Amino acid sequence: MQTNYTVTGMTCGHCAAAITEEVSEIAGVSAVKVDHEAGSMVVTSDAVVDQSAIDAALSEAGDYTAVPV
């Protein structure tokens, strides 16, 4: 299952790398693709990932927010 997100707060590739690292640690997530220029993220997972888990991962990575699209 793939879920697309709009991510705010990213300014560089380091931001994307930090988000990728944290979101990848969520149980059930098999792949994460983050594009800081487009402000987007695609999460591939076995099942629906709870928004609170996404929010917590982005909080760990920095001052970012993600909204499913």
Contact map, one row per residue, 1 for C-alpha under 8 A:
111000000000000000000000000000000000000000011111000000000000000000000
111100000000000000000000000000000000000001111000000000000000000000000
111110000000000000000000000000000000000001110000000000000000000000011
011111000000000000000000000000000000000111100000000000000000000000011
001111100000000000000000000000000000000111000000000000000000000001111
000111110000000000000000000000000000001110000000000000000000000001111
000011111100000000000000000000000000001110000000000000000000000111100
000001111100000000000000000000000000001000000000000000000000000111000
000000111110000000000000000000000000000000000000000000000000001110000
000000111111001100000000000000000001001000000000000000000000000100000
000000001111101000000000000000000001100000000000000000000000000000000
000000000111111100000000000000000001100000000000000000000000000000000
000000000011111110000000000000000001000000000000000000000000000000000
000000000001111111000000000000000000000000000000000000000000000000000
000000000111111111100000000000000001000000000000000000000000110000000
000000000101111111110000000000000111000000000000000000000000000000000
000000000000111111111000000000000100000000000000000000000000000000000
000000000000011111111100000000000000000000000000000000000000110000000
000000000000001111111110000000000100000000000000000000001100100000000
000000000000000111111111000000011100000000000000000000000000000000000
000000000000000011111111100000000000000000000000000000000000000000000
000000000000000001111111110000000000000000000000000000001101100000000
000000000000000000111111110010010000000000000000000001001100000000000
000000000000000000011111110011110000000000000000000000000000000000000
000000000000000000001111111010000000000000000000000000000000000000000
000000000000000000000111111110000000000000000000000011001000000000000
000000000000000000000000111110000000000000000000000000000000000000000
000000000000000000000000011111000000000000001110100000000000000000000
000000000000000000000011111111110000000000111100100000000000000000000
000000000000000000000001000111110000000000111100000000000000000000000
000000000000000000000001000011111000000000111000000000000000000000000
000000000000000000010011000011111100000011110000000000000000000000000
000000000000000000010000000000111110000011100000000000000000000000000
000000000000000110110000000000011111001111000000000000000000000000000
000000000000000100000000000000001111111110000000000000000000000000000
000000000111101100000000000000000111111100000000000000000000000000000
000000000011000000000000000000000011111100000000000000000000000000000
000000000000000000000000000000000011111100000000000000000000000000000
000001110100000000000000000000000111111110000000000000000000000000000
000111100000000000000000000000000111111111000000000000000000000000000
000111100000000000000000000000011110001111100000000000000000000000000
011110000000000000000000000000011100000111110000000000000000000000000
011100000000000000000000000011111000000011111000000000000000000000000
111000000000000000000000000011110000000001111100000000000000000000000
110000000000000000000000000111100000000000111111100000000000000000000
100000000000000000000000000111000000000000011111000000000000000000000
100000000000000000000000000100000000000000001111100000000000000000000
100000000000000000000000000000000000000000001111110000000000000000000
000000000000000000000000000110000000000000001011111011000000000000000
000000000000000000000000000000000000000000000001111111000000000000000
000000000000000000000000000000000000000000000000111111100000000000000
000000000000000000000000000000000000000000000000011111110000000000000
000000000000000000000000010000000000000000000000111111111000000000000
000000000000000000000010010000000000000000000000111111111100000001000
000000000000000000000000000000000000000000000000001111111110000011000
000000000000000000000000000000000000000000000000000111111111000000000
000000000000000000100110010000000000000000000000000011111111100000000
000000000000000000100110000000000000000000000000000001111111111111000
000000000000000000000000000000000000000000000000000000111111111110000
000000000000000000000100000000000000000000000000000000011111110000000
000000000000001001100100000000000000000000000000000000001111111100000
000000000000001001000000000000000000000000000000000000000111111100000
000000001000000000000000000000000000000000000000000000000110111110000
000000111100000000000000000000000000000000000000000000000110111111000
000000111000000000000000000000000000000000000000000000100110001111100
000011110000000000000000000000000000000000000000000001100100000111110
000011100000000000000000000000000000000000000000000000000000000011111
001111000000000000000000000000000000000000000000000000000000000001111
001111000000000000000000000000000000000000000000000000000000000000111
